[in-house]
Amino acid sequence: MATAETELPALTSPAAAGVAPETDEVEYPEGHWIAQSVGHGDAVRQAATALDYHFRERVDVLVAMELVVYYRRGNNKLRLQPDVQVVFGVEHSGSRGSFRIWEEGKAPDFVLEVASPSTAENDAEHKAREYSRIGVREYWRLDPAGTLMETSLEGYVAGAGQYEQVQPVEGTGRGGALRSRVLGLDLRSRRQAGVTVLVFVDPRTGEEFDGRLEEAERRRQIAERDKQAAEREKQALQLRVRALEERLRALTAQDPPPERDP
């Protein structure tokens, strides 16, 4: 991974990356993701869940896990698949099968890659250059194993034509919190069941969240909504039954049964 002293290619706009054809005749397939390990999968899912929950009331913030980013129109070979990405100023729509920079009008603002033995080197070199080139404002790396990187968490912010490494928040020392100005949050790494995961801290309130409680709360809310929907359906059914009973009584009162001869 580049450090503050290592220059990366200058940031360029998506249009400068290539000339768009008049017609778009190529397909842009959805991505496929297989977690490299249980720990890798847990770290990715928890980070995405935590951020999605944090921005849940913002319709103009997209939080996505393993969504493919295409950055040159007409070329579906040039693609990146961040483990987690956050994009401000775009609609949070669940209908996206991919993220196409020329359609969205911008690159992701925040990208997180969770390292694995097969991806760590590529994350540090190729992806760093490409994220810088397409205009990603912050690039972060997390080492769930604790053996693939010099430190378990690294953050890089776009500067004057290069990524500059994020330094620990004053007073937290080496291995302390790193502040993401894009997210407005402090990031820490924490060992959990033998795996390093990402913990987010709201510097205004001191609230910490790592995705576990947020996922539990999300499931509770879904269960509560399902329960309320079932109750409404039950009440509607009861009303229909009562309406039918009343109609039947009314018809019976209007047409009494004929009298029988003695």
C-alpha positions in Angstrom: 0.0 0.0 0.0 1.2 3.4 -0.8 2.2 5.7 2.1 2.1 9.5 2.4 5.5 9.6 0.7 4.6 7.4 -2.3 2.8 9.2 -5.1 -0.1 7.6 -7.0 -1.5 8.6 -10.3 -3.3 11.9 -10.2 -7.0 11.8 -9.6 -9.0 12.1 -12.8 -12.6 12.4 -13.7 -14.4 9.3 -15.1 -14.7 11.0 -18.5 -10.9 11.4 -18.6 -10.5 7.7 -18.1 -11.7 6.9 -21.6 -14.0 8.2 -24.4 -17.5 6.9 -24.1 -19.0 5.3 -27.2 -22.2 6.8 -28.7 -24.1 3.6 -27.9 -23.6 1.2 -24.9 -23.8 -2.2 -26.4 -22.0 -4.2 -23.7 -23.4 -5.9 -20.6 -22.2 -5.1 -17.1 -22.8 -8.3 -15.1 -23.5 -8.4 -11.4 -20.7 -9.4 -9.1 -20.2 -12.7 -7.3 -18.7 -12.9 -3.9 -17.3 -15.8 -1.9 -15.9 -15.0 1.6 -12.3 -16.1 1.9 -12.9 -17.4 5.4 -15.5 -17.2 8.1 -13.6 -14.3 9.7 -13.3 -12.5 6.4 -17.0 -12.8 5.8 -17.9 -11.7 9.3 -15.7 -8.6 9.1 -17.2 -7.5 5.7 -20.8 -8.1 6.8 -20.5 -6.4 10.1 -18.9 -3.3 8.6 -21.6 -3.0 5.9 -24.4 -3.6 8.5 -23.0 -1.0 10.9 -22.7 1.7 8.2 -26.1 0.8 6.7 -27.7 1.2 10.1 -25.9 4.4 10.8 -27.1 6.0 7.6 -30.5 4.4 7.7 -32.4 7.7 7.6 -30.4 9.1 4.7 -32.0 8.4 1.3 -29.1 10.1 -0.4 -26.4 7.7 1.0 -25.7 4.4 -0.6 -24.0 1.7 1.5 -23.3 -1.4 -0.4 -21.4 -4.7 0.1 -19.6 -6.4 -2.8 -21.3 -4.2 -5.5 -19.3 -4.1 -8.7 -18.0 -0.7 -9.8 -17.6 -0.2 -13.6 -15.6 2.9 -14.4 -15.2 3.0 -18.1 -18.2 2.9 -20.3 -18.1 0.3 -23.0 -15.5 -1.8 -21.2 -16.8 -4.4 -18.7 -13.4 -5.7 -18.0 -12.4 -2.6 -16.1 -14.2 -3.2 -12.8 -13.6 -3.1 -9.1 -15.6 -4.9 -6.4 -15.1 -3.2 -3.0 -15.9 -5.2 0.0 -17.8 -2.2 1.3 -18.5 1.2 -0.3 -20.3 4.3 0.8 -21.5 6.9 -1.8 -23.0 10.3 -0.8 -25.4 12.1 -3.0 -26.9 9.2 -4.8 -30.2 7.4 -4.3 -30.1 4.4 -1.9 -31.8 2.0 -4.2 -31.9 -1.8 -3.9 -32.4 -2.2 -7.6 -28.8 -1.7 -8.6 -27.0 -4.7 -10.0 -23.8 -2.7 -10.4 -22.4 0.8 -9.9 -21.6 2.6 -13.1 -19.7 5.8 -12.6 -20.8 7.4 -15.8 -24.5 6.9 -14.8 -24.1 7.8 -11.2 -22.0 10.9 -11.9 -19.3 10.1 -9.3 -17.1 7.5 -7.8 -17.6 6.0 -4.3 -16.6 8.3 -1.5 -15.4 5.6 0.9 -14.1 2.1 0.2 -13.2 -0.6 2.6 -11.2 -3.7 1.6 -10.9 -6.6 4.0 -7.6 -8.4 3.5 -7.2 -12.1 2.9 -4.0 -14.1 1.9 -5.1 -14.2 -1.7 -6.1 -10.5 -2.0 -3.9 -8.5 0.4 -1.2 -7.7 -2.2 -3.7 -6.8 -4.9 -5.5 -4.6 -2.4 -2.3 -2.8 -1.5 -1.0 -2.2 -5.0 -3.4 -2.5 -8.0 -6.6 -1.5 -6.2 -5.0 1.4 -4.4 -3.9 2.9 -7.8 -7.3 2.3 -9.4 -9.3 3.7 -6.5 -7.1 6.8 -6.6 -7.4 7.2 -10.3 -11.2 7.0 -10.5 -11.6 9.5 -7.6 -12.3 7.5 -4.4 -11.8 10.0 -1.6 -10.9 7.5 1.2 -9.5 4.0 0.9 -9.4 1.8 4.0 -8.0 -1.7 4.6 -8.7 -4.0 7.5 -6.7 -7.2 8.4 -9.1 -9.7 10.0 -6.3 -12.2 10.6 -3.9 -9.8 12.1 -1.0 -11.1 10.2 -1.3 -9.7 6.7 -0.7 -6.0 7.3 1.7 -4.0 9.5 -1.2 -2.7 11.4 -4.7 -4.2 11.6 -6.4 -1.0 10.2 -5.1 1.5 7.7 -6.8 4.5 6.2 -5.8 6.6 3.2 -7.3 9.9 2.1 -6.9 11.6 -1.4 -4.6 14.5 -1.3 -2.8 16.4 -4.0 -2.5 13.7 -6.6 -1.7 11.0 -4.0 -3.2 9.0 -1.1 -2.0 10.2 2.3 -2.1 7.9 5.3 -4.6 8.8 8.0 -2.9 9.3 11.3 -4.3 8.3 14.7 -6.6 10.7 16.4 -4.6 12.8 18.9 -4.4 11.2 22.3 -5.2 7.7 21.1 -1.6 6.7 20.2 -0.4 4.0 17.8 -3.2 1.6 17.0 -5.7 4.1 18.2 -8.7 5.6 16.5 -8.4 6.8 12.9 -10.9 9.5 11.8 -12.8 9.3 8.5 -13.7 12.8 7.5 -15.9 11.4 4.7 -18.0 9.4 7.1 -17.7 11.7 10.1 -16.8 8.7 12.2 -13.7 7.4 14.1 -12.7 3.8 13.1 -11.0 1.3 15.4 -10.1 -2.4 15.0 -11.1 -4.9 17.7 -10.5 -8.6 18.2 -13.7 -10.5 18.4 -13.8 -14.3 18.7 -10.4 -14.5 17.2 -11.1 -12.2 14.3 -10.3 -8.5 13.9 -13.4 -6.5 13.0 -14.1 -2.8 12.4 -15.7 -0.7 15.1 -17.2 2.7 14.4 -17.4 5.5 16.9 -19.4 8.7 16.6 -17.0 11.4 17.9 -19.9 13.7 18.9 -21.6 11.2 21.2 -18.9 8.5 21.9 -21.4 5.9 20.7 -19.7 2.7 19.4 -21.3 0.3 16.9 -19.8 -2.7 15.0 -22.8 -4.2 13.3 -23.8 -6.9 15.7 -26.3 -5.0 17.8 -27.4 -3.2 14.6 -28.1 -6.5 12.9 -30.0 -7.7 16.0 -32.1 -4.5 16.0 -32.7 -4.8 12.3 -34.0 -8.3 12.7 -36.2 -7.2 15.7 -37.7 -4.5 13.7 -38.4 -6.9 10.8 -40.0 -9.3 13.2 -42.1 -6.5 14.7 -43.2 -5.3 11.3 -44.2 -8.9 10.3 -46.1 -9.3 13.6 -48.0 -6.0 13.0 -48.7 -7.0 9.4 -50.1 -10.4 10.6 -52.2 -8.7 13.2 -53.6 -6.3 10.6 -54.4 -9.1 8.3 -56.1 -11.0 11.1 -58.2 -8.0 12.0 -59.2 -7.4 8.3 -60.2 -11.1 8.1 -62.4 -10.8 11.2 -64.1 -7.7 9.8 -64.8 -9.5 6.6 -66.3 -12.5 8.5 -68.5 -10.2 10.6 -69.6 -8.3 7.5 -70.6 -11.7 5.9 -72.5 -12.7 9.0 -74.4 -9.5 9.1 -75.3 -9.8 5.5 -76.5 -13.3 6.0 -78.7 -12.2 9.0 -80.1 -9.4 6.9 -81.0 -11.7 4.0 -82.6 -14.2 6.4 -84.7 -11.4 8.0 -85.9 -10.3 4.6 -86.9 -13.7 3.3 -88.3 -15.8 6.2 -88.7 -19.5 5.5 -92.2 -20.5 4.1 -94.8 -21.8 6.6 -95.5 -25.5 6.5 -99.1 -26.8 6.2 -100.4 -28.4 9.3 
